[in-house]
Amino acid sequence: MRHTPPNTPQFYVTAPQPCPYLPGQVERKLFTALSGPDSTTLNNSLSHQGFRRSQNVLYRPSCVGCNACLSARVCVSDFKPSRSQRKVIGRNSYLTRISKSAWATDEQFELFSRYLVVRHADGGMAGMDAYEFSAMVEETTVNSRIIEYINPISGQLIAACLTDILSDGLSMVYSFYDPEYDRDSLGSWMILDHINIAAEAGLAYVYLGYWVPGSAKMHYKSNFAPLEVFRAGKWHRLDSPQAYAQNLQPSENDPISEQLAAIHLPKGDFYTG
């Protein structure tokens, strides 16, 4: 179902399907293709408006009767690690960080597969084969990197994150780690290290994907204060996660036509026919 004229990016809506975060809910996504020489410009613009990248698609939740999924980003300059986060930093400070081109390896896939079996066996990515994993990593038309974390003594790959470099921050597309190191809080460690990378690069934000109040698996993101969430067309400081949890299911959301009208596209001759 096409909603926009052919001389602009084409936006589509997915068919409703069960929500992976909130039991009994149904999800629907608004999405557009990401391709061509101006992909970076479009990725930056839509990421600033709550969209996320998955391979060569940019998407944003557009559910009927629910707006629980909120795009979240950490404010780098104001971030101060908590006591428990400082312990996580100290516990994993021995790891060596290596930034690589977005190119999949057998070692990454083996780690990714073990991570899914233990952490997300019932998730949408369960059962991904090597080809699909390579597509997830390599099918990108924007500035993407694989950040690897290595045990310098054994040379073992412990964790990795597929990361996009935006104009104002780092977007953590997908991260995974060795489940045998679960006690070391490697998921939180990668976020903390990305905050450090962004600070060193003078970038303002680390984009974490969607925070979903009411979802236990997404609760950890609210620990990285100060956090901003994208709601009603603007970024808002998340001062009280509990306040959002009280309004998970509004009676109605804006129609698709109004959502599209509110999207700001990059200016210039990129979209002129």
C-alpha positions in Angstrom: 0.0 0.0 0.0 1.7 3.2 -1.2 1.0 6.5 0.6 3.4 9.0 -1.0 3.9 10.4 -4.5 6.5 8.5 -6.7 9.1 11.3 -6.6 9.6 10.9 -2.8 10.7 7.9 -0.8 8.0 5.3 -0.8 6.5 4.5 2.6 4.6 1.2 3.3 2.9 -0.4 6.2 3.4 -4.0 7.3 0.6 -6.4 8.0 -0.4 -6.7 11.7 1.4 -9.5 13.5 1.9 -10.5 17.2 4.0 -8.0 19.2 7.3 -9.5 20.4 7.4 -7.2 23.5 3.9 -7.0 25.0 1.7 -10.1 25.2 -1.6 -9.8 23.6 -0.7 -6.8 21.5 -0.3 -6.5 17.7 2.5 -4.7 16.0 2.6 -2.8 12.7 5.5 -0.9 11.1 5.8 2.0 8.8 8.9 1.6 6.6 10.8 2.7 3.5 13.7 1.4 1.5 17.2 2.7 2.0 19.3 2.7 -1.2 21.2 4.9 -3.6 23.9 7.5 -3.1 21.9 9.6 -0.7 21.2 6.8 1.8 23.3 8.4 4.5 21.3 11.7 4.3 18.0 9.8 4.5 19.2 7.5 7.3 20.3 10.5 9.4 17.1 12.4 8.8 14.7 9.5 9.7 16.9 8.3 12.6 16.4 11.8 14.1 12.6 11.1 13.8 12.5 7.8 15.6 13.2 5.4 12.7 15.6 2.4 12.9 17.7 0.7 10.3 17.4 -3.1 9.5 19.6 -3.9 6.5 18.3 -1.6 3.7 15.1 -0.7 5.4 14.2 2.1 7.7 11.2 1.5 10.0 9.2 2.9 12.9 6.3 1.3 14.9 2.9 2.4 13.7 0.6 0.3 15.8 -3.2 0.8 16.2 -4.2 1.5 19.8 -0.7 1.4 21.2 2.4 3.6 21.2 4.5 1.8 23.8 7.6 1.5 21.6 9.6 4.7 21.9 12.9 5.3 20.1 15.5 6.0 22.8 18.9 7.7 22.8 21.5 8.5 25.5 22.6 12.1 26.0 26.3 11.6 26.0 27.6 14.9 27.5 25.3 14.6 30.5 25.8 10.9 31.1 27.3 9.8 34.5 27.6 6.1 35.1 26.0 4.8 38.2 27.8 2.8 40.9 26.8 -0.5 39.4 27.7 0.7 35.9 31.2 1.7 37.1 31.6 -1.8 38.3 30.6 -3.1 34.9 33.2 -0.8 33.3 35.9 -2.1 35.7 34.9 -5.7 35.2 35.3 -5.5 31.5 38.1 -3.0 31.1 40.5 -5.8 30.1 38.7 -6.3 26.8 40.3 -5.0 23.6 38.0 -3.1 21.3 38.5 -3.5 17.5 36.5 -1.5 14.9 36.1 -3.3 11.6 34.3 -2.8 8.3 30.8 -4.2 8.2 31.9 -7.6 6.9 30.6 -10.8 8.6 33.0 -13.6 9.7 32.5 -17.2 10.7 33.6 -16.4 14.3 31.0 -13.6 14.6 28.2 -16.0 13.3 29.2 -18.7 15.7 29.0 -16.2 18.6 25.7 -14.8 17.3 24.2 -18.3 17.1 25.1 -19.2 20.6 23.8 -15.9 21.9 20.4 -16.4 20.2 20.1 -20.0 21.5 20.5 -18.8 25.1 19.1 -15.3 25.1 16.5 -15.2 22.4 15.5 -18.8 21.4 11.9 -17.7 20.8 12.7 -14.4 19.1 12.3 -13.5 15.4 16.0 -14.0 14.7 16.1 -17.6 16.0 17.2 -20.0 13.3 19.1 -17.4 11.2 21.6 -19.1 9.0 25.1 -17.8 8.0 23.7 -16.2 4.8 21.1 -14.3 6.7 23.6 -13.2 9.3 25.9 -11.9 6.5 23.0 -10.0 5.0 22.2 -8.4 8.3 25.8 -7.2 8.7 26.8 -6.4 5.1 23.7 -5.1 3.4 24.2 -1.5 4.3 24.5 1.6 2.2 25.5 3.8 5.1 28.5 4.2 7.4 28.4 1.0 9.4 31.0 -0.8 11.5 31.3 -4.0 13.5 32.8 -3.2 16.9 34.4 -6.4 18.3 35.5 -7.0 21.9 38.3 -9.4 22.3 39.9 -11.2 25.2 43.5 -10.1 24.7 44.9 -13.2 26.4 43.0 -15.9 24.6 42.2 -13.9 21.4 38.6 -15.0 21.8 35.8 -12.9 20.4 33.6 -12.1 23.5 31.1 -9.6 22.1 30.3 -7.6 19.0 28.0 -4.8 17.9 26.8 -3.7 14.5 26.9 0.1 14.7 25.9 2.9 12.3 27.7 6.3 12.5 25.2 9.1 12.3 25.8 12.8 11.9 25.1 13.3 15.7 25.7 10.0 17.2 26.2 6.2 17.1 23.3 3.9 16.4 23.6 0.4 18.0 21.8 -1.7 15.3 22.4 -5.1 17.0 24.7 -6.4 19.7 25.4 -9.9 20.9 27.9 -11.6 23.2 29.1 -14.9 24.6 26.4 -16.2 26.9 29.0 -17.8 29.2 30.0 -14.2 30.2 26.4 -13.3 31.1 27.4 -12.4 34.6 29.7 -9.7 33.3 26.8 -7.6 31.9 28.3 -7.4 28.5 25.1 -5.9 27.0 25.4 -3.0 29.3 29.2 -2.8 28.8 28.8 -2.4 25.1 26.4 0.5 25.6 28.8 2.1 28.1 31.7 1.7 25.7 29.7 3.2 22.9 28.9 6.2 25.1 32.7 6.5 25.6 33.4 6.2 21.8 30.8 8.9 21.1 32.2 11.2 23.7 35.7 10.8 22.3 34.3 11.6 18.8 32.4 14.6 19.9 29.0 13.0 19.1 25.9 13.9 21.1 24.0 10.7 21.3 24.0 6.9 21.4 20.8 5.5 19.8 19.6 2.4 21.6 16.6 1.4 19.4 13.2 1.1 21.1 12.5 1.3 24.8 9.2 -0.4 25.6 7.7 0.4 29.0 6.1 -2.7 30.3 8.5 -5.0 28.6 11.0 -6.7 30.9 13.5 -7.4 28.2 13.7 -3.7 27.3 13.7 -2.3 30.9 17.5 -2.0 31.0 17.6 0.9 28.6 16.0 3.3 31.1 19.1 2.8 33.3 21.2 4.9 31.0 20.1 8.3 32.2 19.7 10.9 30.9 17.7 9.2 28.2 15.6 10.9 25.6 12.6 9.2 23.9 10.9 10.2 20.6 7.2 10.8 21.1 4.6 13.0 19.4 7.1 14.2 16.9 9.7 15.4 19.4 12.5 14.1 21.6 11.7 14.3 25.3 13.9 13.8 28.3 12.9 10.6 30.1 12.6 11.9 33.7 10.1 9.4 34.9 9.9 5.9 33.2 6.9 5.1 35.4 4.9 8.0 33.9 5.2 6.4 30.4 4.3 3.0 31.8 0.9 4.4 32.8 -0.1 5.3 29.2 0.8 2.3 27.1 -2.4 2.0 25.1 -4.0 5.3 24.0 -7.4 4.9 22.5 -6.1 5.9 19.0 -3.0 7.1 17.2 -2.7 9.5 14.3 -3.8 8.0 10.9 -1.0 6.9 8.6 -1.6 10.0 6.3 -1.0 12.3 9.3 2.1 10.4 10.4 3.5 10.7 6.9 2.7 14.4 6.7 4.7 15.0 9.9 7.9 13.3 8.6 10.5 15.8 7.5 12.5 14.7 4.5 16.0 16.1 3.5 15.8 19.1 1.3 17.5 19.5 -2.1 17.1 17.9 -5.5 17.5 14.3 -4.1 13.7 13.7 -4.2 12.8 15.7 -7.3 11.7 13.7 -10.3 
